[in-house]
Amino acid sequence: MAPPTLSYLLDNVATSTMEKRLPGVVDGFFLSNPFAQRLLKLDNIKLEGGKDIRSRYIYADKPSSWYSGLDLLPIEQKESRTEMIFNWKQHNVPVLLSGLDLLKNAGAEKISDLVQDEMDEVQMTAANEMGKAVFGDGSDPKKLTGIRAICDDGTTVASYGGITRSSTEGNPGYPLRGVVSTAGTTFSLDAMNIAMQSGVIGAEKPDLILTTTALWNKWWARAQPSQRFNATDANRPVNIGFSQIEMNGAAVVVDSHCPAGYVYFLNMKWIKLVIHSKRFFSFTDWMYPTNQDSALKRMYFAGELVCKSPRLQVLYTNVT
């Protein structure tokens, strides 16, 4: 049951502390998880609900024909668009205070300190888990379908959004094939430029490059001084917490969760984190279990990472 003399402090003091710390939950992604932080702050779509998450896309041209004068014009119907279907993915982090800790820390100021410590752990846990999830391969159906799944060409991840990937042009699965090279590449700016160009179609090109510290350092050593800029530069729209190197207009950024030897070339116009508006790191009220002397809150997240055009996303692995 609820600690009888301390529950009001939790409601009036600790709850206020929680509310003040909520913006910090998102800011906690700033330094160690630049990709997750960008998705949360810049590249997200909030939905009110729905049985699932659906994203329409075009996979073929409409029928058309050249004609002269009074030629009969053909009438032909052809399916050219369909939709991907994704399930909501859910995550929670508990804030659990034991009755004994509450008794030891009786008083508004001490309880506030106790909740602050718990919130520090919640923030770090949420940041770390989200940072890992956005790089996932989709093998765990409960976790986000991360960029390893998005960038795959069908070799490792056969389907995306419920649609089987295909190498046949005009097939619904054709635009869902990412560009992947696992053969191994020795790092050079020329090699990285070639990799980046494999994601260029018309005016579309990658605008964010994610890699490891080791490969970023090689990039830095070869880049011209004038190419480097900081995330605090007011003229740069990509504000994701790390020093950056510019390559062909794309920001090269270190993410601590990027696997060794990986370089992702992403067109962020087509990658969005879909978030349920009622589960955007939202907290429950305090709960008091009847069979335990404790107070419990949970922080919830629900959403999915969705890409409308995997064919514009590039992944190179085994880069040395």
Phi, psi and omega per residue, in radians:
M1 nan 2.880 -3.069
A2 -1.156 2.432 3.037
P3 -1.012 2.045 -2.906
P4 -1.131 -0.578 -3.070
T5 -1.745 -0.066 -3.034
L6 -2.004 -0.217 -3.059
S7 -1.087 -0.598 -3.119
Y8 -1.175 -0.545 3.096
L9 -1.183 -0.686 3.098
L10 -1.092 -0.769 -3.100
D11 -1.186 -0.731 -3.012
N12 -1.628 -0.510 -3.090
V13 -1.820 -0.935 -3.059
A14 -1.174 -0.659 3.118
T15 -1.092 -0.721 3.080
S16 -1.071 -0.699 3.104
T17 -1.094 -0.740 3.105
M18 -0.996 -0.853 -3.073
E19 -1.077 -0.665 3.128
K20 -1.191 -0.470 -3.093
R21 -1.560 -0.173 -3.070
L22 -0.972 -0.804 3.106
P23 -1.028 -0.513 -3.141
G24 -1.196 -0.408 3.110
V25 -1.076 -0.820 3.107
V26 -1.198 -0.734 -3.139
D27 -1.112 -0.361 3.125
G28 -1.129 -0.264 3.100
F29 -1.460 -0.114 -2.894
F30 -1.092 -0.811 -2.978
L31 -1.606 -0.807 -3.019
S32 -1.620 -0.222 -3.048
N33 -2.351 1.131 -3.044
P34 -1.070 -0.565 3.139
F35 -1.212 -0.825 3.103
A36 -1.092 -0.673 -3.132
Q37 -1.130 -0.696 3.119
R38 -1.148 -0.750 3.126
L39 -1.044 -0.707 -3.098
L40 -1.262 -0.632 -3.038
K41 -1.642 -0.607 -3.003
L42 -2.029 -0.694 -2.972
D43 -1.984 1.110 3.117
N44 -2.346 2.713 3.076
I45 -2.220 2.200 3.136
K46 -1.753 2.252 3.117
L47 -2.011 2.631 3.123
E48 -1.390 -0.371 -3.130
G49 2.809 -2.785 -3.095
G50 2.269 2.623 3.140
K51 -1.046 -0.667 3.116
D52 -2.633 -3.068 3.134
I53 -1.919 2.161 -3.092
R54 -2.110 2.453 -3.121
S55 -2.380 2.012 3.130
R56 -1.411 2.619 3.062
Y57 -2.674 2.770 3.137
I58 -1.703 2.319 -3.125
Y59 -2.113 -0.092 3.139
A60 -2.664 2.781 3.099
D61 -1.341 2.685 2.980
K62 -1.256 2.621 3.082
P63 -1.055 2.426 3.091
S64 -2.633 2.887 -3.134
S65 -2.745 2.663 2.981
W66 -1.517 2.566 3.108
Y67 -2.586 2.913 3.128
S68 -2.336 2.311 3.040
G69 0.972 -2.078 -3.060
L70 -1.745 0.422 3.054
D71 -0.953 2.497 3.027
L72 -1.217 2.362 -3.117
L73 -1.651 2.192 -3.114
P74 -1.185 2.552 3.044
I75 -2.005 2.005 -3.075
E76 -2.448 2.336 3.033
Q77 -1.769 2.431 -3.121
K78 -2.597 2.227 3.090
E79 -1.211 2.307 -3.074
S80 -2.317 -0.056 3.116
R81 -2.503 2.710 3.096
T82 -2.647 -2.956 -3.127
E83 -2.424 2.547 3.010
M84 -1.559 2.608 -3.138
I85 -2.188 2.231 -3.141
F86 -2.181 2.536 3.040
N87 -1.514 2.644 3.034
W88 -1.132 2.383 3.059
K89 -1.911 2.385 -3.020
Q90 -2.116 2.566 3.126
H91 -2.524 2.556 3.085
N92 -2.492 2.652 3.019
V93 -2.276 2.155 -3.125
P94 -1.470 2.590 2.937
V95 -1.973 1.838 -3.026
L96 -2.038 2.113 3.108
L97 -2.006 2.175 3.120
S98 -1.361 2.643 3.098
G99 -1.032 -0.627 3.130
L100 -1.127 -0.741 3.102
D101 -1.111 -0.654 3.108
L102 -1.135 -0.673 3.117
L103 -1.182 -0.713 3.141
K104 -1.158 -0.494 -3.077
N105 -1.918 0.546 -3.112
A106 -0.993 2.438 -3.091
G107 2.000 2.511 -3.025
A108 -1.034 -0.784 -3.063
E109 -1.151 -0.761 -3.118
K110 -1.217 -0.655 3.109
I111 -1.165 -0.660 3.075
S112 -1.050 -0.731 3.101
D113 -1.109 -0.711 3.134
L114 -1.078 -0.773 3.140
V115 -1.186 -0.651 3.089
Q116 -1.023 -0.770 3.127
D117 -1.085 -0.743 3.108
E118 -1.092 -0.708 -3.129
M119 -1.162 -0.586 3.061
D120 -1.031 -0.764 3.140
E121 -1.204 -0.703 3.089
V122 -1.036 -0.807 -3.113
Q123 -1.064 -0.817 -3.119
M124 -1.154 -0.698 3.138
T125 -1.134 -0.828 -3.133
A126 -1.075 -0.750 -3.136
A127 -1.096 -0.771 -3.117
N128 -1.158 -0.770 -3.119
E129 -1.175 -0.729 3.096
M130 -1.168 -0.690 3.122
G131 -1.053 -0.660 3.093
K132 -1.286 -0.704 -3.023
A133 -1.120 -0.660 -3.083
V134 -1.219 -0.210 3.054
F135 -1.733 0.097 -3.017
G136 -1.195 2.887 -3.106
D137 -1.799 0.102 3.097
G138 1.387 0.088 -3.087
S139 -1.259 -0.448 3.072
D140 -1.705 1.947 -3.051
P141 -1.152 -0.224 -3.141
K142 -1.533 -0.304 -3.072
K143 -1.721 2.913 3.085
L144 -1.000 2.563 3.028
T145 -1.461 1.649 -2.965
G146 -1.361 -3.066 -3.009
I147 -1.259 -0.322 3.039
R148 -1.148 -0.632 3.075
A149 -1.282 -0.699 -3.131
I150 -1.067 -0.758 -3.034
C151 -1.427 -0.109 -3.062
D152 -1.232 2.685 -3.128
D153 -1.759 0.145 -3.110
G154 1.856 -0.193 -3.128
T155 -1.233 -0.789 -3.123
T156 -1.768 -0.736 3.141
V157 -1.988 1.752 -2.951
A158 -1.182 -0.548 -3.089
S159 -2.322 2.804 3.105
Y160 -2.512 2.262 -3.110
G161 1.088 0.470 3.139
G162 1.447 0.106 -3.116
I163 -2.061 2.259 -3.127
T164 -1.224 2.269 3.113
R165 -1.183 2.597 -3.073
S166 -2.493 2.596 3.073
S167 -1.663 0.079 -3.119
T168 -1.628 2.084 -3.137
E169 -1.109 2.403 -3.094
G170 1.615 -0.234 3.062
N171 -1.387 2.526 3.136
P172 -0.984 -0.452 -3.126
G173 -1.500 -0.084 -3.072
Y174 -1.165 -0.819 -3.133
P175 -1.230 -0.138 -3.080
L176 -1.623 0.108 3.089
R177 -1.575 2.054 3.032
G178 -1.334 3.076 3.101
V179 -1.830 2.035 -3.072
V180 -2.238 2.359 2.996
S181 -2.225 2.032 3.138
T182 -1.949 0.132 -3.025
A183 -1.212 -0.426 -3.076
G184 1.810 2.277 -3.092
T185 -2.417 2.343 3.009
T186 -1.409 2.235 -3.032
F187 -1.104 2.309 2.940
S188 -2.781 2.764 3.104
L189 -1.116 -0.606 3.086
D190 -1.085 -0.786 -3.127
A191 -1.125 -0.702 3.127
M192 -1.203 -0.597 3.086
N193 -1.147 -0.739 3.102
I194 -1.083 -0.750 3.123
A195 -1.082 -0.765 -3.127
M196 -1.106 -0.705 -3.108
Q197 -1.143 -0.370 3.114
S198 -1.235 -0.185 3.065
G199 -1.846 0.233 -3.121
V200 -1.731 2.132 3.026
I201 -2.329 1.985 -3.099
G202 1.055 -2.210 3.140
A203 -1.501 -0.097 -3.121
E204 -1.464 2.311 3.099
K205 -2.712 2.766 3.118
P206 -1.052 2.509 3.085
D207 -2.173 -0.037 3.088
L208 -2.462 2.219 3.129
I209 -2.055 2.133 -3.118
L210 -1.914 2.380 3.128
T211 -2.721 -2.970 -3.096
T212 -1.664 2.937 3.099
T213 -1.055 -0.743 -3.100
A214 -1.054 -0.794 -3.129
L215 -1.314 -0.593 3.073
W216 -1.075 -0.677 3.121
N217 -1.119 -0.648 3.073
K218 -1.152 -0.707 3.091
W219 -1.043 -0.831 -3.127
W220 -1.022 -0.731 -3.092
A221 -1.153 -0.456 -3.088
R222 -1.750 -0.258 -3.069
A223 -1.360 2.624 3.046
Q224 -1.246 2.489 -3.132
P225 -0.942 -0.587 -3.102
S226 -1.249 -0.223 -3.120
Q227 -1.471 -0.302 -3.065
R228 -1.458 2.459 3.045
F229 -2.593 2.814 -3.093
N230 -1.765 2.713 3.136
A231 -1.136 -0.287 -3.141
T232 -1.503 -0.086 3.112
D233 -1.083 2.077 -3.037
A234 -1.142 -0.361 -3.104
N235 -1.510 -0.053 -3.109
R236 -1.815 2.172 -3.106
P237 -1.302 -0.296 -3.090
V238 -1.591 1.740 -3.105
N239 -1.993 1.518 -3.007
I240 -2.232 0.430 2.807
G241 1.579 -0.081 -3.134
F242 -2.188 2.699 2.924
S243 -1.061 2.513 -3.034
Q244 -2.233 2.736 3.005
I245 -2.068 2.393 3.140
E246 -1.666 2.323 3.054
M247 -2.336 1.982 3.136
N248 0.911 0.657 3.110
G249 1.510 -0.044 3.124
A250 -1.803 2.527 3.100
A251 -1.511 2.216 3.066
V252 -1.675 2.093 -2.979
V253 -2.311 2.505 3.027
V254 -1.468 2.349 2.959
D255 -2.207 2.255 -3.045
S256 -1.120 -0.297 -3.112
H257 -1.734 0.033 3.097
C258 -1.273 2.237 -3.113
P259 -1.120 2.685 -3.141
A260 -1.013 2.347 3.090
G261 1.415 0.045 -3.110
Y262 -1.678 2.506 2.955
V263 -2.384 2.084 3.092
Y264 -1.769 2.305 3.054
F265 -1.990 1.827 -2.952
L266 -1.976 2.409 2.977
N267 -1.741 1.733 -2.974
M268 -1.270 -0.178 3.064
K269 -1.032 -0.507 -3.012
W270 -1.875 0.018 -3.130
I271 -1.989 2.125 -3.105
K272 -2.346 2.491 2.986
L273 -1.613 1.969 3.119
V274 -1.523 2.193 -3.038
I275 -2.150 2.376 3.021
H276 -1.324 2.233 -3.047
S277 -1.084 -0.410 3.140
K278 -1.601 -0.018 -3.121
R279 -2.351 0.744 3.113
F280 -1.698 1.332 -3.063
F281 0.931 0.824 -3.137
S282 -1.621 2.648 -3.086
F283 -1.911 2.539 2.982
T284 -1.353 2.967 2.947
D285 -1.239 2.899 3.058
W286 -1.128 2.376 3.093
M287 -2.075 2.527 -3.110
Y288 -2.174 1.736 -3.116
P289 -0.979 2.489 -3.133
T290 -1.376 -0.313 -3.104
N291 -1.957 0.328 -3.118
Q292 -2.699 2.482 3.123
D293 -1.547 1.508 -3.071
S294 -2.793 2.944 3.014
A295 -2.222 2.383 -2.987
L296 -2.347 2.341 2.927
K297 -2.195 2.713 3.026
R298 -2.261 2.430 3.036
M299 -1.773 2.205 -3.043
Y300 -1.988 2.545 2.972
F301 -2.354 2.470 3.032
A302 -2.474 2.343 3.134
G303 3.030 -2.878 3.109
E304 -2.851 2.603 3.055
L305 -1.600 2.173 -3.023
V306 -2.233 2.363 3.068
C307 -2.168 2.170 3.140
K308 -1.405 -0.337 -3.068
S309 -2.485 1.346 3.104
P310 -1.048 -0.424 -3.102
R311 -1.155 -0.260 3.105
L312 -1.655 0.112 -3.115
Q313 -1.922 2.422 -3.021
V314 -2.207 2.408 3.052
L315 -2.296 2.219 2.988
Y316 -1.992 2.223 3.096
T317 -1.978 2.963 3.131
N318 0.990 0.678 3.067
V319 -1.509 2.248 -3.096
T320 -2.171 nan nan
